[in-house]
C-alpha cells in the first residue's frame, strides 16, 4: 500500500471513529439502528449477492475440492492473518497473546509447510484472534450504531472502522510484492467460500428461513460480538452456531 493510501485509510478511520467515540457500548441487548431503512436495503443487496454468487459458489467449492485441500487453504489463511492479530494484541497491551500469535505464525510457516498444516494447534499453541475493532473497544471507543456493510454484512460503526484499518494496514500483506498480495487475497476469498459452504445450513436458516432475516442477522451479530468482547456475560447468551453440524437448519435459534 502506498503512503498516500495509508494516510487516506487512517484519515477515514479517524473520521468514522469520531462518530462512535462518545457512544457507550449498550448493556443488555439494546439495538442502536438509526439508519435501519438504509441498512435493510444493503442487507437486501447482500442477501441477493449471497443467493446469486456466494451460496452457489460455496456449494461448488466444498463439492469439488477435497476436504484436506479446503483445510489447507483455511490453515494458510489463518497463518497469513497472524501478523495482523499480533499487531492488534500489541496495541491492546496483551503482549502474552501477541507472543502466541508470533509463535503460531513461526511454527505453522515452518513446520506447518508454509502454513498449509496447523502444526501449532497440534502442539497445543492456542488460537488468539482479534481485530482493530477490538483494539478500539480496549481503548474505550463505544460501538456506535449498527450498520450493514455491502459484501461484508452486519457490523457497527466501531467495527467498520476496525475493518477499514485491518484491510489497509495488515503488516504481512503490505510487505508482500503485488503478485503475492493478490494470491493472499485469493486465499482469503477461498477461505470465506469454504466457511460459507461448511456452515451453509445454519446461514441459510438465518437468511432464507427466518421471518425477518435482517433483524435475525443483526441480533446474532450484536450478541456474538458483545460476547466476544466480554460484554453481557450475564445476559443468558447462547451461540446459535455452536452446534452447527448437528442443529436443525430450519430452526430459528432465537425463536420464542
Backbone torsions as a table, in degrees:
resi	resn	phi	psi	omega
1	UNK	NA	135.5	-178.5
2	UNK	-72.2	157.4	177.5
3	UNK	-56.3	-37.1	-179.8
4	UNK	-62.0	-44.8	-179.5
5	UNK	-67.3	-34.1	176.3
6	UNK	-63.6	-44.2	179.1
7	UNK	-62.8	-42.3	179.7
8	UNK	-63.6	-40.3	179.3
9	UNK	-62.6	-47.6	179.3
10	UNK	-63.9	-40.7	179.3
11	UNK	-61.9	-44.6	177.7
12	UNK	-63.2	-42.3	180.0
13	UNK	-61.2	-43.8	-179.1
14	UNK	-66.2	-38.9	179.6
15	UNK	-66.5	-39.3	176.6
16	UNK	-69.3	-38.1	-179.2
17	UNK	-62.3	-33.7	179.5
18	UNK	-59.7	-26.7	-178.8
19	UNK	-73.3	-22.3	-176.3
20	UNK	-120.5	-4.3	-173.9
21	UNK	-61.4	-33.9	-177.8
22	UNK	-95.1	4.6	-177.8
23	UNK	-101.0	113.2	-179.8
24	UNK	-67.5	152.7	175.2
25	UNK	-70.7	126.8	-177.4
26	UNK	-64.6	150.5	173.3
27	UNK	-100.0	163.0	-175.3
28	UNK	71.9	-137.4	-179.5
29	UNK	-130.8	42.8	178.3
30	UNK	-72.9	155.5	178.9
31	UNK	-119.8	122.7	177.7
32	UNK	-105.0	96.8	-172.9
33	UNK	-135.5	67.4	-177.0
34	UNK	-68.3	-20.8	-179.8
35	UNK	-106.5	40.5	-173.3
36	UNK	-59.1	-38.6	-179.8
37	UNK	-59.4	-46.9	178.5
38	UNK	-66.7	-43.4	-179.7
39	UNK	-61.1	-39.4	178.0
40	UNK	-64.7	-37.1	178.1
41	UNK	-65.1	-42.3	177.9
42	UNK	-65.8	-39.3	177.5
43	UNK	-61.0	-40.5	177.2
44	UNK	-60.8	-40.9	176.3
45	UNK	-63.0	-46.3	-179.6
46	UNK	-63.0	-39.5	179.6
47	UNK	-65.1	-40.8	177.1
48	UNK	-66.3	-39.5	177.4
49	UNK	-62.5	-40.3	178.3
50	UNK	-64.6	-43.7	-176.9
51	UNK	-65.5	-37.5	-173.9
52	UNK	-89.3	-34.5	-172.2
53	UNK	-116.6	-63.6	-169.5
54	UNK	-65.2	-47.6	-176.9
55	UNK	-62.0	-52.6	178.6
56	UNK	-65.3	-37.2	179.9
57	UNK	-65.6	-38.3	-179.9
58	UNK	-67.7	-35.3	178.2
59	UNK	-65.7	-40.4	176.9
60	UNK	-65.7	-41.0	-178.3
61	UNK	-58.3	-50.9	-176.6
62	UNK	-75.3	-22.8	179.8
63	UNK	-80.9	-34.2	-174.3
64	UNK	-89.5	-45.8	-176.3
65	UNK	-79.9	131.9	175.2
66	UNK	-59.8	148.4	-177.6
67	UNK	-56.0	-39.9	177.7
68	UNK	-60.8	-34.3	178.4
69	UNK	-69.0	-42.8	177.0
70	UNK	-59.9	-43.1	179.4
71	UNK	-63.7	-40.7	179.0
72	UNK	-61.7	-41.9	178.3
73	UNK	-64.9	-41.1	178.1
74	UNK	-63.7	-42.4	178.1
75	UNK	-64.4	-39.2	180.0
76	UNK	-65.7	-42.2	177.1
77	UNK	-61.3	-39.9	178.5
78	UNK	-64.7	-41.8	179.7
79	UNK	-63.3	-42.2	179.7
80	UNK	-65.5	-25.2	-178.7
81	UNK	-82.8	-16.8	-174.0
82	UNK	-58.2	-43.0	178.7
83	UNK	-60.2	-36.0	176.5
84	UNK	-65.9	-42.0	176.1
85	UNK	-60.8	-43.3	-178.0
86	UNK	-62.0	-44.4	-179.9
87	UNK	-60.4	-43.0	-179.9
88	UNK	-69.2	-37.4	176.7
89	UNK	-64.4	-36.0	175.5
90	UNK	-63.9	-42.5	179.0
91	UNK	-65.6	-27.7	178.7
92	UNK	-85.1	-6.0	-178.0
93	UNK	78.3	15.4	179.9
94	UNK	-97.6	75.4	-171.8
95	UNK	-69.7	-29.1	177.9
96	UNK	-66.6	-40.5	179.0
97	UNK	-71.3	-35.2	175.8
98	UNK	-62.6	-38.4	178.1
99	UNK	-64.9	-37.6	176.7
100	UNK	-64.4	-40.7	177.1
101	UNK	-60.8	-43.9	179.3
102	UNK	-63.4	-41.0	179.8
103	UNK	-65.8	-45.2	178.5
104	UNK	-59.2	-44.4	-179.1
105	UNK	-62.7	-45.6	-177.4
106	UNK	-64.3	-44.9	-178.1
107	UNK	-66.6	-48.8	-176.7
108	UNK	-71.3	-30.6	179.3
109	UNK	-73.5	-18.5	-179.2
110	UNK	-110.8	-73.3	-178.9
111	UNK	-66.5	-24.2	-179.6
112	UNK	-90.1	18.0	177.5
113	UNK	56.0	66.4	177.9
114	UNK	58.8	27.6	175.3
115	UNK	95.7	-0.9	-178.8
116	UNK	-72.2	-23.2	177.7
117	UNK	-115.9	144.5	178.0
118	UNK	-92.8	66.5	-179.3
119	UNK	-64.7	-32.2	-178.0
120	UNK	-61.0	-44.8	179.1
121	UNK	-64.1	-38.6	178.0
122	UNK	-62.3	-27.3	178.7
123	UNK	-89.5	1.6	178.2
124	UNK	86.0	16.2	178.3
125	UNK	-88.9	111.9	-169.7
126	UNK	-68.6	154.6	174.8
127	UNK	-83.5	129.7	-179.4
128	UNK	-130.3	84.7	-179.3
129	UNK	-83.6	151.0	173.2
130	UNK	-162.6	-179.2	179.4
131	UNK	-158.9	175.3	-176.6
132	UNK	-71.2	-24.4	173.4
133	UNK	-60.7	-41.0	176.4
134	UNK	-68.7	-35.6	176.5
135	UNK	-59.4	-44.9	178.3
136	UNK	-62.3	-38.0	176.6
137	UNK	-61.5	-44.8	178.9
138	UNK	-62.4	-35.5	179.1
139	UNK	-75.7	-7.1	175.3
140	UNK	103.9	5.9	179.8
141	UNK	-75.1	135.6	175.4
142	UNK	-71.8	162.1	-175.7
143	UNK	-73.7	-21.2	-179.2
144	UNK	73.7	-168.7	-177.8
145	UNK	-75.5	157.5	173.0
146	UNK	-72.9	140.3	175.6
147	UNK	-138.4	145.3	172.8
148	UNK	-103.4	116.2	-177.4
149	UNK	-89.9	138.4	174.6
150	UNK	-57.4	134.3	178.2
151	UNK	73.4	-48.5	-173.7
152	UNK	-81.1	-22.8	174.2
153	UNK	89.3	-153.2	-174.5
154	UNK	-59.8	143.4	179.2
155	UNK	-162.7	-174.7	168.6
156	UNK	-128.8	170.1	179.2
157	UNK	-58.0	-44.2	-180.0
158	UNK	-62.2	-44.6	-178.6
159	UNK	-72.5	-27.0	174.3
160	UNK	-65.9	-41.5	174.5
161	UNK	-59.0	-47.2	-179.7
162	UNK	-59.9	-39.1	-179.6
163	UNK	-65.2	-41.7	178.4
164	UNK	-59.8	-46.8	-179.2
165	UNK	-65.6	-44.2	-179.9
166	UNK	-61.5	-40.4	-179.9
167	UNK	-67.6	-33.0	-174.2
168	UNK	-94.2	-13.3	-172.3
169	UNK	-129.4	17.9	177.3
170	UNK	-59.0	118.0	-172.7
171	UNK	-62.7	-35.9	-178.6
172	UNK	-73.3	-47.0	-178.5
173	UNK	-62.8	-37.4	179.2
174	UNK	-69.3	-22.3	179.9
175	UNK	-85.6	-13.9	-177.7
176	UNK	-81.4	149.0	171.7
177	UNK	-62.1	160.0	-176.4
178	UNK	-52.9	-43.8	-177.7
179	UNK	-63.5	-45.1	179.6
180	UNK	-68.0	-30.9	177.8
181	UNK	-64.9	-39.1	178.0
182	UNK	-66.4	-37.4	176.9
183	UNK	-64.1	-41.1	178.6
184	UNK	-61.0	-42.0	177.7
185	UNK	-63.9	-42.0	178.9
186	UNK	-62.1	-37.7	178.1
187	UNK	-64.4	-41.2	178.8
188	UNK	-63.1	-42.1	179.1
189	UNK	-64.9	-44.0	179.5
190	UNK	-62.2	-39.5	178.6
191	UNK	-63.4	-38.5	178.5
192	UNK	-65.9	-40.4	176.9
193	UNK	-62.0	-40.7	178.9
194	UNK	-61.8	-42.8	179.4
195	UNK	-66.6	-39.4	178.1
196	UNK	-62.1	-37.6	179.2
197	UNK	-72.0	-42.3	-176.3
198	UNK	-70.2	-34.3	-179.8
199	UNK	-105.0	26.3	-173.9
200	UNK	-57.8	-44.4	-177.9
201	UNK	-61.8	-42.9	-179.4
202	UNK	-67.1	-44.3	179.5
203	UNK	-65.0	-41.6	178.3
204	UNK	-61.7	-36.8	-179.5
205	UNK	-63.4	-31.2	178.7
206	UNK	-80.5	-47.4	-173.5
207	UNK	-76.4	-34.4	-169.7
208	UNK	-121.1	-15.0	-176.1
209	UNK	-112.4	-10.7	179.5
210	UNK	-86.6	156.5	-178.0
211	UNK	-65.0	-34.8	-179.8
212	UNK	-139.1	92.9	-174.8
213	UNK	-63.8	-31.5	179.7
214	UNK	-66.4	-52.0	-179.3
215	UNK	-62.9	-36.6	-179.7
216	UNK	-65.5	-49.2	-178.6
217	UNK	-67.5	-34.6	177.2
218	UNK	-63.0	-46.6	-179.5
219	UNK	-63.6	-45.5	-179.1
220	UNK	-62.1	-43.3	-179.3
221	UNK	-62.4	-49.4	-176.3
222	UNK	-63.8	-41.3	179.5
223	UNK	-66.0	-43.9	178.2
224	UNK	-61.3	-47.8	-175.4
225	UNK	-65.2	-45.0	-179.8
226	UNK	-65.6	-37.4	176.9
227	UNK	-64.4	-43.9	179.5
228	UNK	-60.8	-31.4	-179.3
229	UNK	-87.3	4.1	177.4
230	UNK	84.0	18.8	179.6
231	UNK	-101.6	157.7	174.1
232	UNK	56.0	34.5	-178.7
233	UNK	-64.2	-21.7	-178.8
234	UNK	-101.7	13.2	-174.6
235	UNK	-90.9	14.7	178.1
236	UNK	70.5	35.5	-177.2
237	UNK	-64.1	138.0	174.0
238	UNK	-137.8	122.9	-178.3
239	UNK	-77.4	115.2	-177.9
240	UNK	-69.7	-13.9	-179.0
241	UNK	-97.1	0.7	-174.3
242	UNK	-61.4	-35.5	-179.2
243	UNK	-116.4	45.7	-174.5
244	UNK	-59.0	-30.9	-176.2
245	UNK	-73.2	-25.4	-175.1
246	UNK	-117.7	-7.4	-175.5
247	UNK	-70.1	152.8	174.3
248	UNK	-69.6	117.9	-176.1
249	UNK	-65.4	-14.6	-178.2
250	UNK	-104.4	7.4	179.0
251	UNK	-91.2	130.0	177.3
252	UNK	-78.7	113.1	-174.3
253	UNK	-65.7	-16.3	-179.4
254	UNK	-117.2	14.8	178.6
255	UNK	-65.8	141.3	178.9
256	UNK	-91.2	NA	NA
